Structures are given as structure tokens and as C-alpha cells.
Amino acid sequence: MTLKHQWLRAYYHELILFFLIIALVVIKLTHLHLPYYGDEGFAFGPAVHMMYESGPSLLPGGLVPDYSYGHPLLFHFLVASWMKIFGESIFVAKSFALLVSVLLLITLFLTGKQLFNKDTGLLAAILMFLQPVFLAQSSFVLLEVFLALIGLLTILFFFQKKWLLYGIMSSALVLTKESGLFLIFAICLWQLIDFFSNKENPFTIWRFINIYLLILIPAGVFGLFLVAQKLTWGWFLYPGRIDDMQMTYDNISRNLGFIRKVIFFIHGRSWLIIGLLISLAGYYLLPGKTFSKIQWKVIWFIVLFTGIFWLMSSLNFISNRYFLIVIATLVLLIAAITVQAFQFKKWLLYPVMAAVILSQSLFAFRHYTTGDDNLGFTDAVIVHRDAIRYLESINAYNTHTLTHFLINFNMQHPVAGYLSGEKIFDNTTGGFTEFVKLAIISNVELSEELDNLRKNPQLELVVRFERGIAWTEIYRNTLKQ
């Protein structure tokens, strides 16, 4: 065997991962030039530019609550610092998001490799790459990909008992988003279970205290953040988010069903679950090496974390992208069981891995909706931009114009990236009156009222912009010539 063949045999996993990263960058490169969209457009995008102007800060006063929404500011701090180095622009901000996404794939590979084996790490990275929510979010200036990255590192260092690194990553986790606490709670509960089920290391009060002092480092860090927030703004948690909490049985039950669908079924993930069931059957029916005790602990921890995140998320406002961290751990679990079940039956392992990858590739690049959890968002961004540029071309800056929230924000805030310059549309409204001359209606945020307005004989369609699953129409009021 030549040296070249030896190298390829030793590092073909890393080589495949490298090409996977190249593919992600190529796919996302054009998205870096798109304007901000959705929550990114009216909150997080403008927020990082505001912090760039005022100076990067981790303190709650670094952003006004209208833009921070009471979240910890580590992610905003990092993006603003990144722009301080490379310049202020949407492209630069989104390039940081893409860098984080690349790091997530690498971290999945390394976590799978260190806790299981290289095959597990590579399969997990490939499956993550093929998740529509990841492909969409990998260029969004939002918290979820970064949260998944830091969450995976927290899990890795916890199971490796590297307490310094665990303290750093877990603290970063809770300084990114409040839901990072769900992972810390899962770790606390898991450690408690392990204390009383581990016969090799009998329970002692001093061992209990020592380990929990380490595990609860991020809780102390988050507590300091809350105190600082109270001193700065007069409240611990953003009142708007508290108002979103509807802790009724009907609401929680409805949310639990919705979350189950998001995590396990939509965008082809039902095929992942089928693959998991087949692999579990293979693990128990086929002869081969079993998981080690620590590997079983990792698997059962992922199950526990999924359940806790599922339950806790049902108490508040939810969005599909919020579950990216759970999906990241889920693909790691599926990859581990798949590889372990068939590792001594290579003639079965590679076809099963290929089938699982193929099942996800069939769904990865579809445009499902105009939401930010799939690539359909690009259609909405482009038609919105084209509609606003059309209004600029007819010099409608002062024309009384009706539209919905997202387009209205984009028409009045150059930082969102839809306007060609600094001049804004300052005569917009959200309701139809006799004074309205133009109406912009999109299938994003299409309410029943706006849909009915399209049938109003008083309105005449001037132009329609359509791309993929998204459209935006501009009407003129025929009574306002």
C-alpha cells in the first residue's frame, strides 16, 4: 500500500468533511448578499449594527430592550466585534453566521469521533448538513446555530469531565439564550440519576457538593446577568416574553404536539426515525460490539435532554428554528446507533448509511414555506426586495401606502438591506383607509383581512413579483388618481 493510499485510508473521514464544508460555503455564498429577513430583519440584524455603532458590550445596557428582547448579549457582542475587524455590512455579519455553521459541522464530527467513532461523527455531520433548518439558518444572524454549537461543546466537555472547558462553554451557553438553561437542567438531573445508579462510585455528600458546584457554574453566571439586567432595566426577564407565556392545559398540549412534529417528522425527519428504529433492531439482533457504559450514558442523556427541551419549550412562544440544538443532538444519537448496529456487517452498514443520507437529501433543498426554517425564505426575501425597489423606481417615498409589518419595517429601515440608499418611505400604514393610494400585499404574513383586500374592486393590480413559493403584489387605489 502506497503512502498516498495509507493517508487516504487514515483521513478519508476528514476529507469528506472538508468537501461537505466546501459544499455548504458554495451553497450559502449567494445568501450572504441577501437582506435580513424575519426576526433577523427587525430585531437581531439591526441590533448587531446598533452594538457596532455603540461598541461591543456583554452588559444588558449594550442594547435597548426593543432590540435585545432581554436576551443575553454574547452573540451580539461577537458579531459586532467581528464587524469591528472586517467592516460593517450585512455580508460581514452573515459571514460570521456561516463561520459558526461550519464550526457546528466540525464540532459534530469531533463530538461523534471522541464519544463514539469517526464513522459516527461523519454521519452526524452529513445528516446535520442535510437538515433544511440548518441550511436556512446557516446564514442567519440569529442565535440558534450558535446555541447548538456551544451546547454540543458543553455536552462533550461534561462527559469528558473537562471542567474548565465545561465552565467556559456552559457559561457561554446561558449568555447566548435563556433556553441554554434547559441543557444545564438536563445535566443537573442526569448527574443526580447517575449518582444514585452508579455502583462503582458510591454516593458521598462531598462528591455531590463538589460536582454540583462545577455543574452549576453557568447558573451562577446567568444569575449575575439577571441582576445586571434588573439594575439596568428594572426587570429580570423581558416583560414581552413573560406575556407570551400561556400556561394553560390547552396551550401546552397544543405546543407539545407541534414540537413533536417539528423535531421528529417534518422535512423528512420521519425517515430518520424509521432509520433509527431499523438500527435499534439491528443493534439487538445482530452480533457485534456493544456500546460502552459511557456511550450508553451519552445516548440516554440525549433522550433526557430532548424530553426536557420539548417540555420546557411548550410553556412559551415557539418557532421551528428553536429546536435546532435538539436536532443536532438527535442526529448524533441516530448516527451512533446506526454505525454501532452494523459496524461488523459492512455490507449492511454502508447501504443503511446511504439510505439514511439519501432520505434526507430528498428533502434538504426543497422550498417548503417562506419561514426561516427552510430555503424557501430566499424566495420571500427576493420578492420583498424587488417590490421595494419598484416603489423606489416610481418615487413613491411619500405616497400613502398600506402594507404588513415586515415590509413596512424594511421600507423604513435601511439597515435591513432592502432599500437602495438611505431614503425611506415615511407614509405607510397597516390599515386600509380612504387615503391609501398604494397597497403592498405578500403571502408572507397574509392575514384574512389582507387577502380579502385583494378582491376589493377599488384596488387595481399594478405589478406582481413572484419567485418559487413567494409572491408580492402592488395595487393602486383607483379612486385616488
C-alpha positions in Angstrom: 0.0 0.0 0.0 1.5 3.4 -1.0 1.8 6.3 1.4 -0.9 8.1 -0.5 -3.3 5.2 0.0 -2.4 5.0 3.6 -3.1 8.7 4.1 -6.5 8.4 2.4 -7.4 5.4 4.4 -6.5 7.2 7.6 -8.1 10.6 6.9 -10.9 9.9 4.4 -13.5 11.0 7.1 -11.8 14.4 7.4 -11.6 14.7 3.6 -15.3 14.0 3.2 -16.0 16.6 6.0 -13.8 19.1 4.2 -15.8 18.7 0.9 -19.0 18.9 3.0 -17.9 22.3 4.3 -16.9 23.5 0.9 -20.4 22.5 -0.4 -22.0 24.5 2.5 -20.0 27.6 1.7 -20.8 27.3 -2.0 -24.5 26.9 -1.4 -24.6 29.8 1.1 -22.4 32.2 -0.6 -25.2 33.9 -2.6 -27.3 34.1 0.6 -24.7 36.3 2.3 -25.7 39.1 -0.1 -29.4 38.9 0.8 -31.1 41.4 3.1 -32.1 40.4 6.6 -35.3 38.6 7.0 -38.0 37.9 9.7 -36.7 38.1 13.2 -33.3 38.7 11.8 -34.6 41.7 9.9 -36.4 43.7 12.5 -34.5 42.6 15.7 -31.2 40.7 15.6 -29.7 42.2 12.4 -30.4 45.9 13.3 -29.3 45.0 16.9 -25.8 43.9 15.9 -25.4 47.1 13.8 -26.5 49.2 16.8 -24.0 47.5 19.0 -21.3 48.0 16.4 -22.0 51.8 16.5 -22.1 52.0 20.3 -19.3 49.5 20.9 -19.4 45.7 21.6 -20.7 45.0 25.1 -21.8 42.0 27.2 -23.8 44.1 29.7 -27.6 44.4 29.4 -27.2 48.1 28.7 -25.4 47.3 25.5 -28.7 47.3 23.6 -32.1 48.8 24.3 -34.8 46.1 25.1 -36.7 46.8 21.9 -33.8 45.2 20.1 -32.2 42.8 22.7 -35.6 41.4 23.8 -34.0 40.8 27.1 -31.6 38.1 25.7 -28.0 37.9 27.0 -25.8 39.6 24.5 -22.8 37.2 23.9 -23.8 36.5 20.3 -24.5 40.2 19.5 -21.1 41.0 21.1 -19.3 38.5 18.9 -20.9 39.7 15.7 -20.3 43.4 16.5 -16.7 42.5 17.3 -16.4 40.6 14.0 -17.6 43.7 12.1 -15.2 45.9 14.0 -12.4 43.7 12.4 -13.8 43.2 8.9 -16.1 46.2 8.4 -19.8 46.9 8.9 -22.1 45.2 6.4 -24.8 42.6 6.1 -22.4 40.4 4.2 -19.8 40.5 7.0 -22.5 39.9 9.7 -23.8 36.9 7.8 -20.3 35.6 7.1 -19.9 35.2 10.9 -23.1 33.2 11.0 -21.7 31.0 8.2 -18.5 30.5 10.1 -20.4 29.4 13.2 -22.3 26.9 11.0 -19.0 25.5 9.7 -17.8 25.1 13.2 -21.0 23.3 14.2 -20.4 20.7 11.5 -16.8 20.3 12.7 -17.9 20.1 16.3 -20.5 17.4 15.4 -17.8 15.4 13.7 -15.4 15.8 16.6 -18.0 15.0 19.3 -19.1 11.9 17.4 -15.5 10.9 16.9 -14.5 11.4 20.6 -17.6 9.9 22.2 -18.1 7.1 19.6 -16.0 6.8 16.5 -15.2 8.6 13.2 -18.0 7.0 11.3 -20.5 8.3 13.8 -19.0 11.8 13.7 -19.0 11.9 9.9 -22.6 10.6 9.5 -23.8 13.0 12.1 -22.2 16.0 10.3 -23.7 14.8 6.9 -27.2 14.4 8.4 -27.0 17.9 10.0 -25.8 19.4 6.8 -29.0 18.0 5.1 -31.4 19.4 7.6 -33.4 22.3 5.9 -33.4 24.3 9.2 -29.6 24.2 9.3 -29.2 25.0 5.6 -31.5 28.0 6.1 -30.2 29.2 9.5 -26.5 28.9 8.5 -26.5 32.4 7.1 -29.0 34.0 9.5 -27.7 36.4 12.1 -29.8 34.6 14.8 -28.9 32.7 18.0 -29.9 29.1 17.2 -26.8 27.7 15.3 -24.5 29.3 17.8 -26.6 27.9 20.6 -26.3 24.4 19.1 -22.5 24.8 18.7 -22.0 25.8 22.3 -24.5 23.3 23.5 -22.7 20.4 21.8 -19.3 21.5 23.3 -20.9 21.7 26.7 -22.2 18.1 26.4 -18.8 16.9 25.1 -16.8 18.5 27.9 -19.3 17.4 30.6 -18.9 13.8 29.6 -15.2 14.1 29.3 -15.1 15.7 32.8 -13.0 18.6 31.4 -14.5 21.0 34.0 -12.6 24.2 33.0 -13.8 23.9 29.4 -17.2 22.9 30.6 -17.4 26.0 32.7 -16.4 28.2 29.8 -18.8 26.7 27.3 -21.8 26.3 29.6 -21.4 29.9 30.7 -21.3 31.0 27.1 -24.4 28.9 26.5 -26.5 30.7 29.1 -25.1 34.1 27.9 -26.4 33.3 24.4 -30.0 32.5 25.1 -32.2 31.7 28.1 -33.1 28.2 26.7 -29.5 27.2 27.2 -30.6 26.7 30.8 -32.7 23.7 29.6 -29.4 21.9 28.8 -28.0 22.8 32.2 -31.1 21.5 33.9 -30.8 18.2 31.9 -27.2 17.9 33.1 -28.2 18.5 36.7 -30.9 15.9 36.5 -28.7 13.4 34.7 -26.0 13.8 37.3 -28.5 13.2 40.1 -29.7 10.0 38.4 -26.0 8.9 37.8 -25.2 9.5 41.5 -27.8 7.1 42.7 -27.4 4.5 39.9 -23.6 4.3 39.8 -22.5 1.4 41.9 -18.8 1.8 41.1 -18.6 5.3 42.7 -20.9 5.2 45.8 -22.7 8.4 46.7 -20.9 10.8 49.2 -22.1 14.2 50.2 -18.7 15.8 49.5 -18.6 14.4 46.0 -22.1 15.6 45.4 -21.3 19.1 46.5 -18.1 19.3 44.5 -19.6 18.1 41.3 -22.7 20.3 41.6 -20.6 23.4 42.3 -19.0 22.8 38.9 -22.1 21.9 37.1 -23.9 25.0 38.4 -21.3 27.5 37.3 -23.4 28.6 34.4 -26.4 29.1 36.7 -24.3 31.5 38.7 -23.2 33.3 35.6 -26.8 33.6 34.4 -27.8 34.8 37.9 -25.3 37.7 37.6 -26.7 38.6 34.2 -30.2 38.8 35.6 -29.0 41.0 38.5 -27.3 43.3 36.0 -30.5 43.3 33.9 -32.6 44.2 36.9 -30.3 47.1 37.8 -30.2 48.3 34.2 -33.8 48.0 33.1 -35.8 47.3 36.2 -36.8 43.7 35.4 -35.2 40.3 35.4 -36.8 38.8 32.3 -38.2 40.8 29.3 -41.8 41.5 30.1 -42.9 40.9 26.5 -41.7 37.3 26.7 -43.4 36.8 30.0 -46.6 38.0 28.4 -46.1 35.3 25.7 -46.3 32.6 28.2 -49.8 31.0 28.2 -49.6 28.2 30.7 -52.9 26.7 30.1 -53.5 23.0 29.5 -54.9 23.6 26.0 -51.9 25.8 25.0 -49.3 23.4 26.5 -50.9 20.4 24.9 -51.1 22.1 21.5 -47.4 23.2 21.8 -46.3 19.7 22.8 -47.9 18.3 19.6 -46.4 21.0 17.4 -42.9 20.5 18.9 -43.2 16.7 18.4 -44.0 17.3 14.7 -41.1 19.8 14.3 -38.4 17.6 15.9 -39.4 14.2 14.7 -41.5 14.4 11.5 -41.4 17.5 9.2 -38.8 18.0 6.4 -38.2 14.3 6.1 -37.1 13.6 9.7 -39.7 10.9 9.9 -37.4 8.8 7.7 -34.6 9.4 10.3 -36.9 8.0 13.0 -37.6 5.0 10.8 -33.9 4.5 10.2 -33.3 4.8 14.0 -35.9 2.0 14.6 -34.2 -0.2 12.0 -30.8 0.4 13.5 -32.1 -0.4 17.0 -33.4 -3.7 15.7 -30.1 -4.4 14.1 -28.2 -3.5 17.3 -30.1 -6.0 19.3 -30.4 -8.7 16.7 -27.0 -8.8 15.0 -23.8 -9.9 16.7 -21.2 -7.3 17.3 -19.5 -5.0 19.8 -21.9 -3.2 22.2 -21.8 0.4 23.4 -19.6 1.1 26.3 -21.1 2.3 29.6 -20.2 5.9 28.9 -21.6 5.7 25.4 -24.9 4.5 26.7 -24.8 7.4 29.2 -24.4 9.8 26.3 -27.3 8.2 24.4 -29.7 8.3 27.4 -28.6 11.8 28.2 -29.7 12.9 24.7 -33.0 11.3 25.2 -33.4 13.1 28.5 -32.3 16.4 27.1 -34.8 16.1 24.2 -37.6 15.4 26.6 -36.7 18.4 28.8 -36.3 20.8 25.9 -39.6 19.6 24.4 -41.5 20.0 27.7 -40.0 23.4 28.7 -40.4 24.9 25.3 -44.1 24.2 25.3 -44.6 26.8 28.0 -43.6 29.8 25.8 -43.7 31.2 22.3 -42.1 28.7 19.9 -40.6 28.8 16.4 -39.3 25.9 14.3 -35.7 27.1 14.4 -35.7 27.0 18.2 -35.2 23.2 18.1 -32.0 23.2 16.0 -30.0 22.3 19.1 -32.2 19.3 19.8 -32.0 18.2 16.1 -28.2 18.4 16.4 -28.1 16.0 19.3 -30.7 13.8 17.7 -28.7 13.3 14.5 -25.7 12.4 16.7 -27.8 9.8 18.5 -29.1 8.3 15.2 -25.6 8.2 13.7 -24.2 6.5 16.8 -26.8 3.8 16.9 -26.7 3.2 13.1 -23.0 2.8 13.0 -22.8 0.6 16.1 -25.6 -1.7 14.9 -24.0 -2.6 11.6 -20.2 -1.9 12.1 -19.3 -5.6 11.8 -21.6 -6.0 8.8 -20.1 -3.5 6.4 -22.2 -4.9 3.6 -25.2 -3.7 5.7 -23.6 -0.6 7.2 -22.9 1.3 4.1 -26.2 0.7 2.4 -28.0 1.7 5.6 -25.9 4.9 5.9 -26.5 5.6 2.2 -30.3 5.1 2.6 -30.4 7.4 5.6 -28.4 10.1 3.8 -30.5 9.7 0.7 -33.7 10.0 2.6 -32.6 13.4 4.0 -31.1 14.7 0.7 -34.5 14.3 -0.9 -35.9 16.9 1.5 -33.0 19.1 2.2 -33.2 21.7 -0.6 -37.0 22.0 -1.0 -38.7 25.3 -0.5 -41.5 24.4 1.9 -42.7 27.7 3.2 -41.5 31.3 3.5 -40.4 30.6 7.0 -36.8 30.8 8.2 -36.5 27.0 8.8 -36.0 26.1 5.2 -34.6 27.6 2.0 -38.0 28.9 0.9 -37.0 32.1 2.8 -34.9 33.2 -0.1 -38.0 33.5 -2.3 -39.6 35.8 0.2 -36.5 38.0 0.6 -36.1 38.5 -3.1 -39.7 39.4 -3.9 -39.8 41.8 -1.0 -36.7 43.4 -2.2 -37.9 43.6 -5.7 -41.2 45.2 -4.6 -39.5 47.9 -2.6 -37.0 48.6 -5.3 -40.0 49.0 -7.7 -41.6 51.6 -5.3 -38.3 53.4 -5.3 -38.2 53.4 -9.1 -41.6 55.2 -9.2 -40.6 57.6 -6.4 -43.4 56.6 -4.1 -41.5 57.6 -0.9 -44.2 60.0 0.2 -47.2 58.1 -1.2 -49.6 56.8 1.4 -49.0 53.1 1.2 -50.6 50.1 3.0 -48.5 47.1 3.8 -47.8 44.5 6.5 -45.3 44.5 9.4 -42.2 43.0 7.7 -42.3 45.0 4.5 -43.2 48.2 6.5 -40.1 47.8 8.7 -38.0 47.1 5.6 -39.3 50.3 3.9 -38.3 52.4 6.8 -35.0 51.0 8.0 -32.1 50.9 5.6 -30.2 48.6 7.9 -32.5 45.8 6.9 -30.9 45.9 3.4 -34.0 46.3 1.1 -33.6 50.0 0.3 -31.1 51.1 -2.3 -30.0 54.0 -0.2 -30.8 55.9 3.0 -34.0 57.5 1.8 -37.0 55.8 3.5 -40.8 55.5 2.9 -42.3 57.6 5.7 -46.0 57.5 4.8 -47.0 53.9 5.4 -50.0 52.3 7.3 -51.2 48.9 8.3 -54.9 49.5 7.7 -56.9 50.4 4.6 -58.5 53.8 4.6 -59.7 56.2 2.0 -56.3 57.9 2.0 -54.4 54.8 0.9 -53.0 55.2 -2.7 -50.9 52.0 -2.9 -51.2 48.6 -1.2 -48.4 46.0 -1.0 -49.6 42.5 -0.2 -47.4 39.5 0.2 -48.1 35.8 1.0 -45.8 36.4 4.0 -48.0 37.4 6.9 -51.0 37.2 4.7 -53.9 37.8 7.0 -57.6 37.1 6.1 -58.1 40.9 6.1 -55.3 41.5 3.6 -56.4 38.5 1.4 -59.9 39.9 1.2 -58.4 43.3 0.4 -57.0 41.8 -2.8 -60.6 41.3 -4.0 -61.6 44.9 -3.4 -62.9 46.4 -6.7 -61.4 49.7 -5.7 -57.8 48.2 -6.0 -56.2 47.5 -9.3 -53.1 45.2 -9.6 -50.2 47.2 -10.9 -47.4 44.6 -10.7 -46.8 41.1 -9.2 -43.4 39.8 -8.2 -43.2 36.0 -7.9 -40.4 33.6 -7.2 -40.8 30.0 -6.1 -43.4 29.8 -3.4 -43.4 33.6 -2.6 -45.2 36.5 -4.2 -45.7 40.2 -3.5 -48.4 42.3 -5.3 -48.6 46.1 -5.6 -52.1 47.6 -6.0 -53.2 51.1 -6.6 -56.4 52.7 -5.4 -58.4 53.6 -8.5 -60.3 56.3 -6.5 -57.1 58.1 -5.7 -55.8 59.2 -9.1 
